[in-house]
Amino acid sequence: MTDEKAPPTAKGSKGFSTMKKIILALMLTPIFLLLIGFALPGDYSVQRTVFIAADAEAIHESVVDLRVWPEWTPWNSQLDPTLVYTYEGEPGVGFRSRWTGEKAGKGTLEITSAEPGRGIVYVMKFEGFPPMDGVIDLQANKGGTTVTWKMSGKMDPPLGGWLSMTMDSALGADIEKAFSGLTKKFTP
């Protein structure tokens, strides 16, 4: 038996070079991420609760009147100096706010249910996105009111699956800022 060596192969003929593998991986990664986006759930639900040492009726007045939301929510001119609100109707069912701004975009918020001292239900629509449902529930307690704010919706795939995973931190932070503003509004 002789030890014969195989003839040398031409450089790069053993298959994919490292550079080709890197390029292929870079090309396939976005496709892979999009496919995962179709498999991810697009539903989201964000909820926060706070106790405010104030009467439920008084808090309800600030919640049902969309004209005062810029006073206590983070959705105001500090967020977007170009933000302009318009309003249709009176506080209660059917009351609507419309907004437009460079950062905030365009959208509407309409109250679909309102019960004095109990809170509101609303639908929020940002231009180019599916609608979002919201509930601000007020529960009168000894010494104040428990306020629970819930926002939910469904984002369309493939990006919706990825975006829905960020909604709790993004919307949750906004709700917490709004609760801070609402609490300050009722702190002597």
Backbone as CSV, one residue per row, in Angstrom:
resi,resn,N_x,N_y,N_z,CA_x,CA_y,CA_z,C_x,C_y,C_z
1,MET,0.836,-1.161,0.000,0.000,0.000,0.000,0.881,1.224,0.000
2,THR,0.599,2.116,-0.884,1.423,3.313,-0.982,0.637,4.498,-0.467
3,ASP,1.379,5.415,0.069,0.763,6.659,0.551,0.766,7.677,-0.564
4,GLU,-0.279,7.648,-1.330,-0.384,8.640,-2.388,-1.276,9.768,-1.914
5,LYS,-0.833,10.941,-2.121,-1.622,12.113,-1.751,-2.537,12.469,-2.907
6,ALA,-3.712,12.919,-2.519,-4.650,13.366,-3.539,-4.098,14.628,-4.165
7,PRO,-4.343,14.813,-5.446,-3.843,16.033,-6.088,-4.486,17.258,-5.444
8,PRO,-3.742,18.320,-5.296,-4.289,19.533,-4.680,-5.457,20.065,-5.512
9,THR,-6.443,20.562,-4.799,-7.595,21.136,-5.501,-7.353,22.620,-5.693
10,ALA,-8.076,23.150,-6.629,-7.952,24.587,-6.884,-8.490,25.342,-5.676
11,LYS,-7.876,26.453,-5.383,-8.274,27.261,-4.238,-9.728,27.704,-4.399
12,GLY,-10.524,27.495,-3.317,-11.917,27.928,-3.346,-12.856,26.919,-3.973
13,SER,-12.398,25.765,-4.388,-13.293,24.818,-5.033,-13.906,23.831,-4.048
14,LYS,-13.640,23.969,-2.760,-14.184,23.050,-1.765,-15.624,23.394,-1.398
15,GLY,-16.281,24.273,-2.055,-17.637,24.671,-1.709,-17.685,26.168,-1.483
16,PHE,-18.583,26.555,-0.612,-18.722,27.979,-0.315,-17.526,28.497,0.458
17,SER,-17.034,29.625,0.031,-15.980,30.283,0.800,-16.627,30.956,2.004
18,THR,-15.840,31.352,2.951,-16.352,32.034,4.138,-17.110,33.291,3.743
19,MET,-16.598,34.037,2.806,-17.254,35.267,2.370,-18.615,34.964,1.759
20,LYS,-18.714,33.918,0.959,-19.996,33.552,0.358,-20.995,33.141,1.435
21,LYS,-20.523,32.448,2.460,-21.402,32.039,3.560,-21.930,33.262,4.310
22,ILE,-21.068,34.238,4.526,-21.480,35.463,5.220,-22.518,36.211,4.394
23,ILE,-22.275,36.347,3.105,-23.208,37.045,2.219,-24.550,36.312,2.178
24,LEU,-24.511,34.988,2.083,-25.740,34.195,2.066,-26.515,34.370,3.377
25,ALA,-25.799,34.345,4.496,-26.452,34.528,5.802,-27.097,35.910,5.894
26,LEU,-26.397,36.930,5.401,-26.949,38.286,5.431,-28.184,38.410,4.541
27,MET,-28.203,37.677,3.449,-29.347,37.732,2.547,-30.542,36.955,3.110
28,LEU,-30.292,35.856,3.793,-31.377,35.016,4.297,-31.946,35.493,5.630
29,THR,-31.165,36.230,6.406,-31.624,36.672,7.727,-32.906,37.496,7.654
30,PRO,-33.012,38.516,6.794,-34.276,39.273,6.744,-35.475,38.403,6.350
31,ILE,-35.258,37.461,5.447,-36.345,36.570,5.037,-36.779,35.707,6.219
32,PHE,-35.801,35.188,6.948,-36.075,34.374,8.132,-36.842,35.188,9.177
33,LEU,-36.418,36.430,9.400,-37.092,37.286,10.383,-38.528,37.602,9.962
34,LEU,-38.755,37.825,8.671,-40.116,38.063,8.180,-40.996,36.831,8.375
35,LEU,-40.445,35.653,8.105,-41.213,34.424,8.296,-41.584,34.229,9.762
36,ILE,-40.668,34.533,10.657,-40.968,34.445,12.088,-42.070,35.443,12.436
37,GLY,-42.026,36.640,11.839,-43.048,37.654,12.087,-44.451,37.166,11.762
38,PHE,-44.583,36.315,10.747,-45.890,35.747,10.417,-46.355,34.762,11.486
39,ALA,-45.409,34.106,12.153,-45.753,33.112,13.174,-46.025,33.740,14.541
40,LEU,-45.488,34.936,14.783,-45.678,35.585,16.083,-47.099,36.122,16.215
41,PRO,-47.658,36.062,17.430,-49.002,36.625,17.607,-48.976,38.144,17.481
42,GLY,-49.964,38.686,16.807,-50.043,40.135,16.635,-50.886,40.815,17.700
43,ASP,-51.551,40.017,18.536,-52.386,40.581,19.600,-51.520,41.145,20.716
44,TYR,-51.974,42.242,21.288,-51.286,42.796,22.453,-52.317,43.349,23.423
45,SER,-51.938,43.390,24.673,-52.779,43.956,25.716,-51.850,44.538,26.773
46,VAL,-52.066,45.794,27.088,-51.228,46.507,28.053,-52.146,47.026,29.149
47,GLN,-51.766,46.776,30.391,-52.610,47.227,31.497,-51.742,47.728,32.642
48,ARG,-52.172,48.843,33.221,-51.514,49.407,34.399,-52.604,49.864,35.362
49,THR,-52.271,49.833,36.653,-53.210,50.236,37.697,-52.504,51.145,38.684
50,VAL,-53.243,52.142,39.178,-52.703,53.067,40.175,-53.830,53.438,41.145
51,PHE,-53.451,53.761,42.357,-54.414,54.268,43.338,-54.194,55.766,43.456
52,ILE,-55.272,56.543,43.314,-55.196,58.000,43.416,-56.111,58.438,44.557
53,ALA,-55.561,59.225,45.444,-56.321,59.709,46.608,-57.246,60.843,46.181
54,ALA,-58.255,60.485,45.401,-59.248,61.457,44.923,-60.547,60.719,44.638
55,ASP,-61.620,61.468,44.607,-62.949,60.943,44.350,-63.066,60.453,42.901
56,ALA,-63.723,59.314,42.696,-63.893,58.750,41.353,-64.624,59.704,40.421
57,GLU,-65.590,60.453,40.933,-66.330,61.411,40.100,-65.403,62.502,39.567
58,ALA,-64.508,62.993,40.426,-63.573,64.048,40.007,-62.597,63.520,38.958
59,ILE,-62.086,62.313,39.175,-61.163,61.716,38.200,-61.895,61.491,36.882
60,HIS,-63.129,61.028,36.962,-63.919,60.786,35.750,-64.017,62.050,34.893
61,GLU,-64.182,63.197,35.519,-64.287,64.455,34.770,-63.029,64.714,33.935
62,SER,-61.855,64.350,34.454,-60.610,64.540,33.701,-60.417,63.475,32.635
63,VAL,-61.015,62.307,32.846,-60.877,61.203,31.898,-61.851,61.349,30.733
64,VAL,-63.079,61.760,31.006,-64.112,61.833,29.977,-63.977,63.081,29.098
65,ASP,-63.288,64.106,29.583,-63.114,65.340,28.806,-61.763,65.301,28.090
66,LEU,-61.778,64.897,26.842,-60.542,64.735,26.069,-59.767,66.039,25.921
67,ARG,-60.440,67.172,26.103,-59.754,68.467,25.996,-58.725,68.656,27.106
68,VAL,-58.897,67.967,28.235,-57.930,68.127,29.332,-56.867,67.030,29.342
69,TRP,-56.949,66.046,28.447,-55.931,64.995,28.393,-54.517,65.559,28.212
70,PRO,-54.307,66.578,27.374,-52.939,67.109,27.246,-52.368,67.653,28.556
71,GLU,-53.226,67.960,29.535,-52.746,68.443,30.834,-52.124,67.332,31.669
72,TRP,-52.568,66.090,31.480,-52.095,65.018,32.350,-51.503,63.813,31.628
73,THR,-51.700,63.699,30.318,-51.069,62.596,29.578,-49.767,63.086,28.951
74,PRO,-48.892,62.164,28.531,-47.662,62.587,27.857,-47.891,62.974,26.399
75,TRP,-49.119,62.832,25.927,-49.438,63.121,24.529,-49.818,64.586,24.407
76,ASN,-48.805,65.437,24.427,-49.035,66.883,24.403,-47.895,67.571,23.658
77,SER,-47.830,68.883,23.754,-46.832,69.648,22.995,-45.405,69.394,23.468
78,GLN,-45.224,68.807,24.653,-43.867,68.433,25.069,-43.370,67.252,24.245
79,LEU,-44.276,66.367,23.869,-43.940,65.238,23.003,-43.686,65.723,21.580
80,ASP,-44.549,66.604,21.115,-44.494,67.083,19.737,-44.967,68.537,19.706
81,PRO,-44.028,69.490,19.594,-44.408,70.909,19.590,-45.365,71.290,18.457
82,THR,-45.435,70.465,17.403,-46.328,70.771,16.279,-47.714,70.150,16.457
83,LEU,-47.944,69.479,17.572,-49.197,68.768,17.810,-50.380,69.732,17.900
84,VAL,-51.416,69.443,17.106,-52.638,70.246,17.101,-53.820,69.298,17.313
85,TYR,-54.647,69.622,18.303,-55.858,68.851,18.590,-57.088,69.615,18.126
86,THR,-58.088,68.872,17.647,-59.424,69.417,17.420,-60.407,68.459,18.088
87,TYR,-61.568,68.978,18.451,-62.540,68.181,19.199,-63.906,68.289,18.560
88,GLU,-64.656,67.187,18.649,-66.020,67.140,18.129,-66.928,66.611,19.227
89,GLY,-67.978,67.341,19.527,-68.941,66.894,20.513,-68.625,67.389,21.910
90,GLU,-69.309,66.781,22.863,-69.165,67.125,24.275,-68.709,65.892,25.039
91,PRO,-68.088,66.081,26.208,-67.622,64.936,26.993,-68.717,63.885,27.182
92,GLY,-68.388,62.652,26.859,-69.322,61.534,26.947,-69.241,60.700,25.680
93,VAL,-70.211,59.825,25.502,-70.236,58.943,24.334,-70.269,59.776,23.056
94,GLY,-69.408,59.422,22.101,-69.331,60.133,20.829,-68.343,61.285,20.807
95,PHE,-67.846,61.694,21.976,-66.855,62.775,22.027,-65.589,62.280,21.342
96,ARG,-65.036,63.117,20.468,-63.893,62.691,19.662,-62.815,63.757,19.652
97,SER,-61.576,63.298,19.713,-60.448,64.206,19.496,-59.702,63.728,18.256
98,ARG,-59.219,64.689,17.504,-58.370,64.413,16.336,-57.066,65.141,16.581
99,TRP,-55.976,64.541,16.128,-54.692,65.210,16.288,-53.857,65.031,15.036
100,THR,-52.940,65.953,14.885,-51.946,65.876,13.831,-50.679,66.539,14.343
101,GLY,-49.552,65.949,14.004,-48.265,66.482,14.419,-47.148,65.773,13.678
102,GLU,-46.000,66.426,13.585,-44.874,65.832,12.862,-44.419,64.526,13.501
103,LYS,-44.283,64.490,14.826,-43.859,63.270,15.520,-45.040,62.364,15.841
104,ALA,-46.144,62.953,16.259,-47.311,62.178,16.700,-48.108,61.598,15.539
105,GLY,-47.928,62.131,14.341,-48.707,61.664,13.208,-50.144,62.152,13.286
106,LYS,-51.039,61.415,12.616,-52.460,61.770,12.609,-53.247,60.647,13.261
107,GLY,-54.315,61.045,13.955,-55.146,60.017,14.560,-56.398,60.578,15.184
108,THR,-57.209,59.652,15.710,-58.440,60.019,16.401,-58.603,59.154,17.645
109,LEU,-59.333,59.691,18.601,-59.741,58.940,19.782,-61.208,59.273,20.000
110,GLU,-62.059,58.236,20.050,-63.489,58.452,20.246,-63.982,57.636,21.432
111,ILE,-64.714,58.296,22.318,-65.300,57.624,23.475,-66.536,56.865,23.013
112,THR,-66.561,55.548,23.292,-67.687,54.710,22.871,-68.604,54.340,24.036
113,SER,-68.126,54.541,25.258,-68.939,54.291,26.444,-68.398,55.156,27.573
114,ALA,-69.294,55.709,28.367,-68.882,56.540,29.506,-69.923,56.409,30.606
115,GLU,-69.445,56.140,31.807,-70.332,56.034,32.960,-69.755,56.891,34.074
116,PRO,-70.462,57.930,34.484,-69.939,58.830,35.519,-69.442,58.074,36.754
117,GLY,-68.236,58.413,37.157,-67.626,57.787,38.313,-67.087,56.394,38.074
118,ARG,-67.258,55.863,36.867,-66.818,54.498,36.550,-65.771,54.445,35.444
119,GLY,-65.712,55.476,34.596,-64.691,55.496,33.563,-65.238,55.534,32.156
120,ILE,-64.340,55.224,31.204,-64.693,55.302,29.786,-64.145,54.102,29.025
121,VAL,-64.725,53.891,27.850,-64.217,52.952,26.854,-64.028,53.780,25.593
122,TYR,-62.935,53.538,24.861,-62.672,54.338,23.671,-62.002,53.508,22.590
123,VAL,-61.995,54.057,21.387,-61.260,53.496,20.255,-60.281,54.562,19.794
124,MET,-59.009,54.168,19.662,-57.965,55.080,19.190,-57.451,54.563,17.847
125,LYS,-57.331,55.474,16.895,-56.845,55.099,15.567,-55.708,56.025,15.167
126,PHE,-54.565,55.433,14.866,-53.451,56.163,14.278,-53.478,55.885,12.789
127,GLU,-53.279,56.920,11.985,-53.311,56.756,10.534,-52.298,55.691,10.109
128,GLY,-52.762,54.717,9.329,-51.891,53.674,8.819,-51.748,52.466,9.735
129,PHE,-52.442,52.454,10.873,-52.356,51.344,11.818,-53.755,50.851,12.171
130,PRO,-53.862,49.586,12.578,-55.168,49.085,13.020,-55.633,49.819,14.281
131,PRO,-56.948,49.861,14.528,-57.458,50.554,15.716,-57.017,49.869,17.010
132,MET,-57.016,50.656,18.063,-56.638,50.200,19.389,-57.833,50.448,20.311
133,ASP,-58.181,49.461,21.126,-59.273,49.620,22.083,-58.701,50.017,23.431
134,GLY,-59.401,50.900,24.128,-58.933,51.342,25.435,-60.050,51.408,26.453
135,VAL,-59.682,51.151,27.699,-60.615,51.240,28.818,-59.889,51.930,29.961
136,ILE,-60.517,52.936,30.533,-60.032,53.528,31.777,-61.134,53.273,32.794
137,ASP,-60.846,52.342,33.714,-61.829,51.898,34.695,-61.542,52.544,36.044
138,LEU,-62.577,53.076,36.669,-62.457,53.728,37.974,-63.229,52.919,39.007
139,GLN,-62.553,52.566,40.090,-63.186,51.840,41.191,-63.012,52.653,42.465
140,ALA,-64.121,53.190,42.976,-64.062,53.971,44.212,-63.684,53.056,45.373
141,ASN,-62.728,53.503,46.168,-62.267,52.774,47.342,-62.200,53.730,48.511
142,LYS,-61.977,53.187,49.670,-61.817,54.025,50.854,-60.578,54.898,50.667
143,GLY,-60.766,56.190,50.732,-59.644,57.120,50.625,-59.230,57.478,49.216
144,GLY,-59.944,56.982,48.204,-59.562,57.330,46.842,-60.166,56.421,45.791
145,THR,-59.444,56.291,44.684,-59.944,55.553,43.526,-58.831,54.707,42.922
146,THR,-59.150,53.460,42.622,-58.232,52.610,41.868,-58.543,52.827,40.392
147,VAL,-57.517,53.238,39.650,-57.673,53.517,38.222,-56.920,52.439,37.448
148,THR,-57.619,51.738,36.579,-56.998,50.721,35.731,-57.169,51.150,34.283
149,TRP,-56.047,51.205,33.573,-56.057,51.607,32.159,-55.573,50.424,31.347
150,LYS,-56.387,50.017,30.393,-56.035,48.895,29.529,-56.144,49.327,28.078
151,MET,-55.124,48.966,27.288,-55.136,49.216,25.849,-54.823,47.892,25.162
152,SER,-55.577,47.575,24.109,-55.355,46.319,23.404,-55.649,46.498,21.923
153,GLY,-55.116,45.560,21.156,-55.333,45.610,19.722,-54.639,44.462,19.030
154,LYS,-54.590,44.532,17.727,-53.946,43.504,16.917,-53.178,44.190,15.802
155,MET,-51.928,43.803,15.658,-51.073,44.337,14.599,-50.986,43.297,13.479
156,ASP,-50.965,43.765,12.244,-50.916,42.876,11.092,-49.504,42.337,10.865
157,PRO,-49.408,41.044,10.430,-48.097,40.471,10.136,-47.526,41.067,8.856
158,PRO,-46.252,40.940,8.604,-45.269,40.255,9.437,-44.674,41.154,10.525
159,LEU,-44.682,42.471,10.307,-44.062,43.352,11.303,-44.882,43.441,12.581
160,GLY,-46.190,43.220,12.485,-47.050,43.306,13.656,-46.671,42.336,14.752
161,GLY,-46.232,41.152,14.375,-45.799,40.181,15.373,-44.629,40.693,16.188
162,TRP,-43.711,41.344,15.507,-42.546,41.916,16.204,-42.953,43.146,17.005
163,LEU,-43.759,44.025,16.399,-44.161,45.255,17.086,-45.015,44.978,18.312
164,SER,-45.876,43.960,18.238,-46.750,43.665,19.378,-45.941,43.287,20.615
165,MET,-44.737,42.755,20.411,-43.889,42.391,21.553,-43.344,43.624,22.266
166,THR,-43.350,44.772,21.614,-42.817,45.996,22.229,-43.911,46.870,22.837
167,MET,-45.165,46.509,22.617,-46.263,47.379,23.040,-46.354,47.542,24.555
168,ASP,-46.082,46.483,25.316,-46.192,46.610,26.765,-45.220,47.651,27.297
169,SER,-43.985,47.601,26.827,-43.017,48.588,27.330,-43.307,49.983,26.778
170,ALA,-43.682,50.093,25.514,-43.923,51.414,24.918,-45.200,52.059,25.463
171,LEU,-46.325,51.368,25.336,-47.588,51.929,25.824,-47.630,51.963,27.346
172,GLY,-47.043,50.952,27.971,-47.016,50.918,29.433,-46.316,52.129,30.010
173,ALA,-45.213,52.535,29.379,-44.485,53.724,29.840,-45.350,54.975,29.694
174,ASP,-46.098,55.070,28.591,-46.990,56.221,28.399,-48.114,56.237,29.438
175,ILE,-48.680,55.070,29.718,-49.744,55.001,30.725,-49.200,55.410,32.091
176,GLU,-48.007,54.943,32.422,-47.410,55.299,33.715,-47.154,56.805,33.817
177,LYS,-46.709,57.427,32.723,-46.525,58.885,32.719,-47.874,59.592,32.881
178,ALA,-48.893,59.069,32.216,-50.230,59.662,32.338,-50.738,59.538,33.776
179,PHE,-50.520,58.388,34.382,-50.930,58.209,35.782,-50.205,59.184,36.699
180,SER,-48.937,59.420,36.409,-48.178,60.393,37.203,-48.810,61.779,37.072
181,GLY,-49.157,62.165,35.845,-49.796,63.460,35.611,-51.173,63.554,36.247
182,LEU,-51.939,62.459,36.174,-53.277,62.449,36.762,-53.193,62.523,38.288
183,THR,-52.230,61.812,38.862,-52.035,61.852,40.316,-51.653,63.260,40.764
184,LYS,-50.738,63.896,40.024,-50.324,65.272,40.366,-51.503,66.237,40.277
185,LYS,-52.374,66.009,39.313,-53.542,66.879,39.133,-54.431,66.877,40.382
186,PHE,-54.449,65.756,41.097,-55.312,65.636,42.275,-54.546,65.666,43.595
187,THR,-53.262,66.017,43.531,-52.473,66.145,44.756,-52.473,67.605,45.182
188,PRO,-52.907,67.879,46.432,-52.971,69.285,46.877,-51.595,69.923,46.988
